[in-house]
Amino acid sequence: MQRVSAAVLLALVGVIALSSVGCVDQQKYDAVLLRNREQEKLIQEKEAQLAGLNERVTALTARAQDAQNALSAKDDHLASVSRERDEVRRAFNQLLDAYKKLSDRPPVVGPAGIAKEVVIEIRQLADQYPGLFVFDEATGTLRFAADITFDSGSNAVKPDARAALTKLGMILTADVARNIRVAVKGHTDTDRVVKPATTALLKELNKPATNQGLSEARAESVADILMTAKVERGRITTTGAGDLQPIADNKTAEGKAKNRRVEIILSGS
C-alpha cells in the first residue's frame, strides 16, 4: 500500500468537514487544499533537511572514529618512546655507576719497577675472578685462596684458577712486564697432613708429608702453569712456608681458611 501524505490526509479531512455541513464553498475548499499543499511542501523540506543532518552525523561519526584511531596510534607511539627513554636512562645510570666505581678506585701506584699497565691488567683480572684472589697493589702481591685454587690435600690446580693463572702468565709475558720477577710462595694452616692420598702424593714428589711439603708442592704447581704460559723459568722462584707465616688466627675455621693460600709476589728488577 502506498504512503498517504499528510497533505492528502488533511485535504480529505477538510473535504469531509465541508461535506458534513452540506453545501461546499469552492473558495474555502481551494484555500484548504492550498494550505495542505504548502504543509506538504514544508514537510518535504524538513525531511530533506533531516536526511542532510543524518548524512552529516554519519560523516562526523566517521571522522570521530578516525580521530580516535589516530589518538590511539599516538598513545602507542608515546608508550614506545617512553619505554625507549627508560631503557636509555637505565643504560646511562649503569654507565654512571661504572664510572663512579672507577673514579672511586685509588690511583695506580704499583711497586717500583712495575708498569702501571701491568697493575691495571691485574686489577681487571681480579675483577674477572671474584673471590679467587686479591691483589695488593702496594706490594705487588696476588693472594690466591687455597680452598678455591686446590682441592683439599691436593696440589692439582682447579680449572678456574688454572684459567686465571694462564691469563696472568700472558700479562707477565708482555713487553712492559719483561723486567718483572715472580716469587711463588705456598702457605698452610696448622692442621697436620694426615690424609693417605696427600701423604702418597708428597712421597711421589719427594716431599716430606708435612705442611711444609704441601706448601712447596702447591707453589711449584702454580709456577708450572705460569711457565706453560711462556713466563721464563729464570724469572720465577718457588718456596713453601708451611704454617710458619699465618696472616690470621689458626684457632678459627675462618682464620685457617685465610692462612691456606698461595702468594705470587711481583717485583721489578
Phi and psi in degrees as GROMACS dihedral restraints (atoms count N, CA, C in turn):
[ dihedral_restraints ]
;  ai    aj    ak    al  type     phi  dphi    fc
    3     4     5     6     1   -76.6    20    10
    4     5     6     7     1   150.2    20    10
    6     7     8     9     1   -70.5    20    10
    7     8     9    10     1   131.0    20    10
    9    10    11    12     1   -89.4    20    10
   10    11    12    13     1   121.6    20    10
   12    13    14    15     1   -69.6    20    10
   13    14    15    16     1   158.3    20    10
   15    16    17    18     1   -62.5    20    10
   16    17    18    19     1   -34.2    20    10
   18    19    20    21     1   -66.7    20    10
   19    20    21    22     1   -41.3    20    10
   21    22    23    24     1   -63.7    20    10
   22    23    24    25     1   -43.2    20    10
   24    25    26    27     1   -59.8    20    10
   25    26    27    28     1   -42.7    20    10
   27    28    29    30     1   -64.6    20    10
   28    29    30    31     1   -38.2    20    10
   30    31    32    33     1   -63.7    20    10
   31    32    33    34     1   -43.0    20    10
   33    34    35    36     1   -61.4    20    10
   34    35    36    37     1   -43.3    20    10
   36    37    38    39     1   -59.3    20    10
   37    38    39    40     1   -41.1    20    10
   39    40    41    42     1   -66.3    20    10
   40    41    42    43     1   -40.8    20    10
   42    43    44    45     1   -62.6    20    10
   43    44    45    46     1   -44.1    20    10
   45    46    47    48     1   -61.6    20    10
   46    47    48    49     1   -41.8    20    10
   48    49    50    51     1   -63.0    20    10
   49    50    51    52     1   -41.5    20    10
   51    52    53    54     1   -69.6    20    10
   52    53    54    55     1   -35.7    20    10
   54    55    56    57     1   -66.2    20    10
   55    56    57    58     1   -31.6    20    10
   57    58    59    60     1   -68.6    20    10
   58    59    60    61     1   -19.2    20    10
   60    61    62    63     1   -96.8    20    10
   61    62    63    64     1     1.1    20    10
   63    64    65    66     1   102.5    20    10
   64    65    66    67     1  -101.1    20    10
   66    67    68    69     1   -79.6    20    10
   67    68    69    70     1   131.7    20    10
   69    70    71    72     1  -100.7    20    10
   70    71    72    73     1   128.3    20    10
   72    73    74    75     1   -83.4    20    10
   73    74    75    76     1   123.6    20    10
   75    76    77    78     1   -61.9    20    10
   76    77    78    79     1   -40.4    20    10
   78    79    80    81     1   -65.7    20    10
   79    80    81    82     1   -42.0    20    10
   81    82    83    84     1   -65.8    20    10
   82    83    84    85     1   -37.2    20    10
   84    85    86    87     1   -63.4    20    10
   85    86    87    88     1   -45.1    20    10
   87    88    89    90     1   -63.5    20    10
   88    89    90    91     1   -38.2    20    10
   90    91    92    93     1   -65.2    20    10
   91    92    93    94     1   -41.8    20    10
   93    94    95    96     1   -64.6    20    10
   94    95    96    97     1   -42.1    20    10
   96    97    98    99     1   -63.8    20    10
   97    98    99   100     1   -38.8    20    10
   99   100   101   102     1   -64.7    20    10
  100   101   102   103     1   -43.7    20    10
  102   103   104   105     1   -63.6    20    10
  103   104   105   106     1   -39.2    20    10
  105   106   107   108     1   -66.6    20    10
  106   107   108   109     1   -37.5    20    10
  108   109   110   111     1   -64.4    20    10
  109   110   111   112     1   -40.0    20    10
  111   112   113   114     1   -64.4    20    10
  112   113   114   115     1   -40.5    20    10
  114   115   116   117     1   -66.0    20    10
  115   116   117   118     1   -36.8    20    10
  117   118   119   120     1   -62.9    20    10
  118   119   120   121     1   -43.4    20    10
  120   121   122   123     1   -62.9    20    10
  121   122   123   124     1   -42.3    20    10
  123   124   125   126     1   -63.7    20    10
  124   125   126   127     1   -40.1    20    10
  126   127   128   129     1   -63.9    20    10
  127   128   129   130     1   -40.9    20    10
  129   130   131   132     1   -62.7    20    10
  130   131   132   133     1   -40.4    20    10
  132   133   134   135     1   -63.6    20    10
  133   134   135   136     1   -42.6    20    10
  135   136   137   138     1   -65.0    20    10
  136   137   138   139     1   -37.7    20    10
  138   139   140   141     1   -65.1    20    10
  139   140   141   142     1   -39.2    20    10
  141   142   143   144     1   -64.8    20    10
  142   143   144   145     1   -42.6    20    10
  144   145   146   147     1   -61.9    20    10
  145   146   147   148     1   -40.4    20    10
  147   148   149   150     1   -64.2    20    10
  148   149   150   151     1   -40.6    20    10
  150   151   152   153     1   -63.0    20    10
  151   152   153   154     1   -41.4    20    10
  153   154   155   156     1   -62.7    20    10
  154   155   156   157     1   -41.1    20    10
  156   157   158   159     1   -64.4    20    10
  157   158   159   160     1   -38.3    20    10
  159   160   161   162     1   -62.7    20    10
  160   161   162   163     1   -40.2    20    10
  162   163   164   165     1   -63.5    20    10
  163   164   165   166     1   -42.2    20    10
  165   166   167   168     1   -64.0    20    10
  166   167   168   169     1   -40.4    20    10
  168   169   170   171     1   -61.9    20    10
  169   170   171   172     1   -42.1    20    10
  171   172   173   174     1   -62.6    20    10
  172   173   174   175     1   -45.0    20    10
  174   175   176   177     1   -64.1    20    10
  175   176   177   178     1   -43.7    20    10
  177   178   179   180     1   -65.5    20    10
  178   179   180   181     1   -36.5    20    10
  180   181   182   183     1   -62.6    20    10
  181   182   183   184     1   -42.1    20    10
  183   184   185   186     1   -64.2    20    10
  184   185   186   187     1   -42.7    20    10
  186   187   188   189     1   -63.4    20    10
  187   188   189   190     1   -39.2    20    10
  189   190   191   192     1   -63.6    20    10
  190   191   192   193     1   -39.0    20    10
  192   193   194   195     1   -66.4    20    10
  193   194   195   196     1   -41.4    20    10
  195   196   197   198     1   -60.4    20    10
  196   197   198   199     1   -43.4    20    10
  198   199   200   201     1   -63.2    20    10
  199   200   201   202     1   -39.2    20    10
  201   202   203   204     1   -64.9    20    10
  202   203   204   205     1   -41.1    20    10
  204   205   206   207     1   -63.4    20    10
  205   206   207   208     1   -43.0    20    10
  207   208   209   210     1   -62.8    20    10
  208   209   210   211     1   -39.5    20    10
  210   211   212   213     1   -64.8    20    10
  211   212   213   214     1   -40.7    20    10
  213   214   215   216     1   -63.4    20    10
  214   215   216   217     1   -40.9    20    10
  216   217   218   219     1   -63.1    20    10
  217   218   219   220     1   -40.0    20    10
  219   220   221   222     1   -65.2    20    10
  220   221   222   223     1   -38.5    20    10
  222   223   224   225     1   -63.2    20    10
  223   224   225   226     1   -42.4    20    10
  225   226   227   228     1   -62.8    20    10
  226   227   228   229     1   -42.4    20    10
  228   229   230   231     1   -64.1    20    10
  229   230   231   232     1   -42.3    20    10
  231   232   233   234     1   -62.7    20    10
  232   233   234   235     1   -40.7    20    10
  234   235   236   237     1   -63.7    20    10
  235   236   237   238     1   -41.0    20    10
  237   238   239   240     1   -63.4    20    10
  238   239   240   241     1   -44.7    20    10
  240   241   242   243     1   -63.2    20    10
  241   242   243   244     1   -39.3    20    10
  243   244   245   246     1   -63.7    20    10
  244   245   246   247     1   -41.9    20    10
  246   247   248   249     1   -64.1    20    10
  247   248   249   250     1   -42.7    20    10
  249   250   251   252     1   -62.4    20    10
  250   251   252   253     1   -40.4    20    10
  252   253   254   255     1   -61.5    20    10
  253   254   255   256     1   -42.4    20    10
  255   256   257   258     1   -64.5    20    10
  256   257   258   259     1   -39.1    20    10
  258   259   260   261     1   -64.2    20    10
  259   260   261   262     1   -43.4    20    10
  261   262   263   264     1   -63.1    20    10
  262   263   264   265     1   -39.3    20    10
  264   265   266   267     1   -64.7    20    10
  265   266   267   268     1   -41.8    20    10
  267   268   269   270     1   -63.6    20    10
  268   269   270   271     1   -42.8    20    10
  270   271   272   273     1   -62.0    20    10
  271   272   273   274     1   -40.7    20    10
  273   274   275   276     1   -63.0    20    10
  274   275   276   277     1   -44.3    20    10
  276   277   278   279     1   -63.9    20    10
  277   278   279   280     1   -37.2    20    10
  279   280   281   282     1   -64.1    20    10
  280   281   282   283     1   -43.5    20    10
  282   283   284   285     1   -64.4    20    10
  283   284   285   286     1   -38.7    20    10
  285   286   287   288     1   -64.7    20    10
  286   287   288   289     1   -41.5    20    10
  288   289   290   291     1   -63.0    20    10
  289   290   291   292     1   -42.6    20    10
  291   292   293   294     1   -62.6    20    10
  292   293   294   295     1   -40.2    20    10
  294   295   296   297     1   -64.3    20    10
  295   296   297   298     1   -42.1    20    10
  297   298   299   300     1   -63.4    20    10
  298   299   300   301     1   -40.3    20    10
  300   301   302   303     1   -62.7    20    10
  301   302   303   304     1   -41.6    20    10
  303   304   305   306     1   -66.8    20    10
  304   305   306   307     1   -41.2    20    10
  306   307   308   309     1   -70.8    20    10
  307   308   309   310     1   -25.9    20    10
  309   310   311   312     1   -78.2    20    10
  310   311   312   313     1   -16.1    20    10
  312   313   314   315     1   -67.3    20    10
  313   314   315   316     1   147.7    20    10
  315   316   317   318     1   -66.6    20    10
  316   317   318   319     1   154.8    20    10
  318   319   320   321     1   -62.2    20    10
  319   320   321   322     1   154.1    20    10
  321   322   323   324     1   -72.7    20    10
  322   323   324   325     1   110.1    20    10
  324   325   326   327     1  -134.2    20    10
  325   326   327   328     1    85.0    20    10
  327   328   329   330     1   -84.2    20    10
  328   329   330   331     1   176.7    20    10
  330   331   332   333     1   -60.6    20    10
  331   332   333   334     1   155.3    20    10
  333   334   335   336     1   -57.3    20    10
  334   335   336   337     1   135.9    20    10
  336   337   338   339     1    89.5    20    10
  337   338   339   340     1    -3.9    20    10
  339   340   341   342     1  -107.6    20    10
  340   341   342   343     1   122.3    20    10
  342   343   344   345     1   -64.6    20    10
  343   344   345   346     1   145.9    20    10
  345   346   347   348     1   -58.8    20    10
  346   347   348   349     1   -34.8    20    10
  348   349   350   351     1   -58.9    20    10
  349   350   351   352     1   -37.6    20    10
  351   352   353   354     1   -67.1    20    10
  352   353   354   355     1   -43.6    20    10
  354   355   356   357     1   -60.6    20    10
  355   356   357   358     1   -43.3    20    10
  357   358   359   360     1   -63.4    20    10
  358   359   360   361     1   -42.6    20    10
  360   361   362   363     1   -65.8    20    10
  361   362   363   364     1   -36.4    20    10
  363   364   365   366     1   -70.2    20    10
  364   365   366   367     1   -35.5    20    10
  366   367   368   369     1   -55.6    20    10
  367   368   369   370     1   -49.7    20    10
  369   370   371   372     1   -63.3    20    10
  370   371   372   373     1   -36.4    20    10
  372   373   374   375     1   -64.2    20    10
  373   374   375   376     1   -41.9    20    10
  375   376   377   378     1   -61.8    20    10
  376   377   378   379     1   -37.0    20    10
  378   379   380   381     1   -66.2    20    10
  379   380   381   382     1   -31.6    20    10
  381   382   383   384     1   -72.3    20    10
  382   383   384   385     1   -26.0    20    10
  384   385   386   387     1  -126.5    20    10
  385   386   387   388     1    67.4    20    10
  387   388   389   390     1   -62.3    20    10
  388   389   390   391     1   134.3    20    10
  390   391   392   393     1    89.5    20    10
  391   392   393   394     1   -17.4    20    10
  393   394   395   396     1   -76.6    20    10
  394   395   396   397     1   -45.8    20    10
  396   397   398   399     1  -152.1    20    10
  397   398   399   400     1   158.8    20    10
  399   400   401   402     1  -116.6    20    10
  400   401   402   403     1   149.6    20    10
  402   403   404   405     1  -117.1    20    10
  403   404   405   406     1   114.9    20    10
  405   406   407   408     1   -90.5    20    10
  406   407   408   409     1   100.8    20    10
  408   409   410   411     1   -67.8    20    10
  409   410   411   412     1   -31.2    20    10
  411   412   413   414     1   -65.4    20    10
  412   413   414   415     1   -35.2    20    10
  414   415   416   417     1  -106.2    20    10
  415   416   417   418     1    -7.7    20    10
  417   418   419   420     1    71.5    20    10
  418   419   420   421     1    29.0    20    10
  420   421   422   423     1  -105.3    20    10
  421   422   423   424     1   127.8    20    10
  423   424   425   426     1  -103.2    20    10
  424   425   426   427     1   121.5    20    10
  426   427   428   429     1  -110.1    20    10
  427   428   429   430     1   107.4    20    10
  429   430   431   432     1   -89.9    20    10
  430   431   432   433     1   130.2    20    10
  432   433   434   435     1   -71.4    20    10
  433   434   435   436     1   119.7    20    10
  435   436   437   438     1   -62.5    20    10
  436   437   438   439     1   -36.2    20    10
  438   439   440   441     1   -67.0    20    10
  439   440   441   442     1   -24.1    20    10
  441   442   443   444     1   -92.0    20    10
  442   443   444   445     1   -27.3    20    10
  444   445   446   447     1   -83.5    20    10
  445   446   447   448     1   -34.6    20    10
  447   448   449   450     1  -130.6    20    10
  448   449   450   451     1   154.0    20    10
  450   451   452   453     1   -73.8    20    10
  451   452   453   454     1   159.0    20    10
  453   454   455   456     1   -58.1    20    10
  454   455   456   457     1   127.4    20    10
  456   457   458   459     1    72.3    20    10
  457   458   459   460     1    12.7    20    10
  459   460   461   462     1  -118.7    20    10
  460   461   462   463     1   157.6    20    10
  462   463   464   465     1  -108.3    20    10
  463   464   465   466     1     6.7    20    10
  465   466   467   468     1   -80.7    20    10
  466   467   468   469     1   124.3    20    10
  468   469   470   471     1   -76.5    20    10
  469   470   471   472     1   133.1    20    10
  471   472   473   474     1   -69.2    20    10
  472   473   474   475     1   158.6    20    10
  474   475   476   477     1   -56.1    20    10
  475   476   477   478     1   -46.5    20    10
  477   478   479   480     1   -63.5    20    10
  478   479   480   481     1   -42.7    20    10
  480   481   482   483     1   -66.3    20    10
  481   482   483   484     1   -39.0    20    10
  483   484   485   486     1   -61.1    20    10
  484   485   486   487     1   -42.3    20    10
  486   487   488   489     1   -63.5    20    10
  487   488   489   490     1   -42.5    20    10
  489   490   491   492     1   -66.1    20    10
  490   491   492   493     1   -41.9    20    10
  492   493   494   495     1   -66.6    20    10
  493   494   495   496     1   -34.7    20    10
  495   496   497   498     1   -64.1    20    10
  496   497   498   499     1   -42.6    20    10
  498   499   500   501     1   -65.7    20    10
  499   500   501   502     1   -37.0    20    10
  501   502   503   504     1   -62.0    20    10
  502   503   504   505     1   -43.0    20    10
  504   505   506   507     1   -59.1    20    10
  505   506   507   508     1   -39.5    20    10
  507   508   509   510     1   -64.6    20    10
  508   509   510   511     1   -37.6    20    10
  510   511   512   513     1   -63.0    20    10
  511   512   513   514     1   -40.9    20    10
  513   514   515   516     1   -77.3    20    10
  514   515   516   517     1   -10.4    20    10
  516   517   518   519     1   -95.1    20    10
  517   518   519   520     1    -2.8    20    10
  519   520   521   522     1   -67.4    20    10
  520   521   522   523     1   157.7    20    10
  522   523   524   525     1   -57.4    20    10
  523   524   525   526     1   -38.9    20    10
  525   526   527   528     1   -71.6    20    10
  526   527   528   529     1   -11.3    20    10
  528   529   530   531     1  -111.2    20    10
  529   530   531   532     1     6.1    20    10
  531   532   533   534     1   -62.1    20    10
  532   533   534   535     1   -25.2    20    10
  534   535   536   537     1   -87.1    20    10
  535   536   537   538     1    -2.7    20    10
  537   538   539   540     1   -83.6    20    10
  538   539   540   541     1   132.1    20    10
  540   541   542   543     1   -98.7    20    10
  541   542   543   544     1   148.3    20    10
  543   544   545   546     1  -123.4    20    10
  544   545   546   547     1   117.9    20    10
  546   547   548   549     1  -109.7    20    10
  547   548   549   550     1   121.4    20    10
  549   550   551   552     1  -107.7    20    10
  550   551   552   553     1   124.4    20    10
  552   553   554   555     1  -129.6    20    10
  553   554   555   556     1   129.9    20    10
  555   556   557   558     1   -97.9    20    10
  556   557   558   559     1   147.8    20    10
  558   559   560   561     1  -138.3    20    10
  559   560   561   562     1   153.1    20    10
  561   562   563   564     1  -133.6    20    10
  562   563   564   565     1   173.0    20    10
  564   565   566   567     1   -86.6    20    10
  565   566   567   568     1  -168.3    20    10
  567   568   569   570     1   -91.6    20    10
  568   569   570   571     1    -0.8    20    10
  570   571   572   573     1   -65.3    20    10
  571   572   573   574     1   137.0    20    10
  573   574   575   576     1   -72.6    20    10
  574   575   576   577     1   153.2    20    10
  576   577   578   579     1   -80.3    20    10
  577   578   579   580     1   110.7    20    10
  579   580   581   582     1  -128.2    20    10
  580   581   582   583     1   -13.8    20    10
  582   583   584   585     1   -67.7    20    10
  583   584   585   586     1   130.4    20    10
  585   586   587   588     1   -57.8    20    10
  586   587   588   589     1   -37.5    20    10
  588   589   590   591     1   -65.1    20    10
  589   590   591   592     1   -39.7    20    10
  591   592   593   594     1   -68.5    20    10
  592   593   594   595     1   -42.2    20    10
  594   595   596   597     1   -60.8    20    10
  595   596   597   598     1   -43.0    20    10
  597   598   599   600     1   -65.4    20    10
  598   599   600   601     1   -39.4    20    10
  600   601   602   603     1   -61.8    20    10
  601   602   603   604     1   -47.6    20    10
  603   604   605   606     1   -66.4    20    10
  604   605   606   607     1   -36.1    20    10
  606   607   608   609     1   -63.5    20    10
  607   608   609   610     1   -41.5    20    10
  609   610   611   612     1   -62.4    20    10
  610   611   612   613     1   -33.4    20    10
  612   613   614   615     1   -88.3    20    10
  613   614   615   616     1     6.1    20    10
  615   616   617   618     1    59.8    20    10
  616   617   618   619     1    39.6    20    10
  618   619   620   621     1  -114.3    20    10
  619   620   621   622     1   149.7    20    10
  621   622   623   624     1   -66.3    20    10
  622   623   624   625     1   147.9    20    10
  624   625   626   627     1   -80.6    20    10
  625   626   627   628     1    61.9    20    10
  627   628   629   630     1  -136.8    20    10
  628   629   630   631     1   173.1    20    10
  630   631   632   633     1   -61.2    20    10
  631   632   633   634     1   -33.3    20    10
  633   634   635   636     1   -62.4    20    10
  634   635   636   637     1   -46.6    20    10
  636   637   638   639     1   -63.5    20    10
  637   638   639   640     1   -40.9    20    10
  639   640   641   642     1   -65.5    20    10
  640   641   642   643     1   -40.4    20    10
  642   643   644   645     1   -65.7    20    10
  643   644   645   646     1   -37.6    20    10
  645   646   647   648     1   -66.0    20    10
  646   647   648   649     1   -43.2    20    10
  648   649   650   651     1   -62.6    20    10
  649   650   651   652     1   -40.5    20    10
  651   652   653   654     1   -69.9    20    10
  652   653   654   655     1   -39.3    20    10
  654   655   656   657     1   -62.3    20    10
  655   656   657   658     1   -40.2    20    10
  657   658   659   660     1   -68.7    20    10
  658   659   660   661     1   -34.8    20    10
  660   661   662   663     1   -63.7    20    10
  661   662   663   664     1   -41.4    20    10
  663   664   665   666     1   -64.5    20    10
  664   665   666   667     1   -43.2    20    10
  666   667   668   669     1   -62.5    20    10
  667   668   669   670     1   -37.6    20    10
  669   670   671   672     1   -60.4    20    10
  670   671   672   673     1   -39.4    20    10
  672   673   674   675     1   -67.1    20    10
  673   674   675   676     1   -40.8    20    10
  675   676   677   678     1   -63.3    20    10
  676   677   678   679     1   -39.5    20    10
  678   679   680   681     1   -69.6    20    10
  679   680   681   682     1   -34.5    20    10
  681   682   683   684     1   -62.6    20    10
  682   683   684   685     1   -29.7    20    10
  684   685   686   687     1   -83.4    20    10
  685   686   687   688     1    11.3    20    10
  687   688   689   690     1    82.7    20    10
  688   689   690   691     1    17.8    20    10
  690   691   692   693     1   -77.8    20    10
  691   692   693   694     1   127.0    20    10
  693   694   695   696     1   -61.2    20    10
  694   695   696   697     1   139.0    20    10
  696   697   698   699     1   -59.4    20    10
  697   698   699   700     1   -33.9    20    10
  699   700   701   702     1   -68.7    20    10
  700   701   702   703     1   -13.5    20    10
  702   703   704   705     1   -91.9    20    10
  703   704   705   706     1    -6.9    20    10
  705   706   707   708     1  -114.6    20    10
  706   707   708   709     1   135.8    20    10
  708   709   710   711     1  -123.5    20    10
  709   710   711   712     1   149.4    20    10
  711   712   713   714     1  -128.8    20    10
  712   713   714   715     1   140.6    20    10
  714   715   716   717     1  -144.9    20    10
  715   716   717   718     1   160.6    20    10
  717   718   719   720     1  -124.6    20    10
  718   719   720   721     1   131.6    20    10
  720   721   722   723     1  -104.6    20    10
  721   722   723   724     1    -1.8    20    10
  723   724   725   726     1    58.2    20    10
  724   725   726   727     1  -131.4    20    10
  726   727   728   729     1  -106.5    20    10
  727   728   729   730     1    20.0    20    10
  729   730   731   732     1   -85.7    20    10
  730   731   732   733     1   -12.9    20    10
  732   733   734   735     1  -127.8    20    10
  733   734   735   736     1    63.4    20    10
  735   736   737   738     1   -69.3    20    10
  736   737   738   739     1   151.2    20    10
  738   739   740   741     1  -113.5    20    10
  739   740   741   742     1     1.2    20    10
  741   742   743   744     1  -150.2    20    10
  742   743   744   745     1   173.0    20    10
  744   745   746   747     1   -75.4    20    10
  745   746   747   748     1   122.2    20    10
  747   748   749   750     1   -76.5    20    10
  748   749   750   751     1     2.8    20    10
  750   751   752   753     1   -86.0    20    10
  751   752   753   754     1    -9.2    20    10
  753   754   755   756     1  -120.0    20    10
  754   755   756   757     1   153.6    20    10
  756   757   758   759     1   -63.4    20    10
  757   758   759   760     1   -38.4    20    10
  759   760   761   762     1   -65.4    20    10
  760   761   762   763     1   -42.0    20    10
  762   763   764   765     1   -64.9    20    10
  763   764   765   766     1   -41.3    20    10
  765   766   767   768     1   -62.4    20    10
  766   767   768   769     1   -39.2    20    10
  768   769   770   771     1   -62.1    20    10
  769   770   771   772     1   -37.7    20    10
  771   772   773   774     1   -69.7    20    10
  772   773   774   775     1   -34.0    20    10
  774   775   776   777     1   -74.0    20    10
  775   776   777   778     1   -27.6    20    10
  777   778   779   780     1   -77.4    20    10
  778   779   780   781     1   100.4    20    10
  780   781   782   783     1  -156.5    20    10
  781   782   783   784     1   163.3    20    10
  783   784   785   786     1  -126.1    20    10
  784   785   786   787     1   127.4    20    10
  786   787   788   789     1  -108.4    20    10
  787   788   789   790     1   139.3    20    10
  789   790   791   792     1  -117.1    20    10
  790   791   792   793     1   114.6    20    10
  792   793   794   795     1  -105.7    20    10
  793   794   795   796     1   120.5    20    10
  795   796   797   798     1   -99.2    20    10
  796   797   798   799     1   138.0    20    10
  798   799   800   801     1  -144.7    20    10
  799   800   801   802     1   142.9    20    10
  801   802   803   804     1   -84.1    20    10
  802   803   804   805     1   142.6    20    10
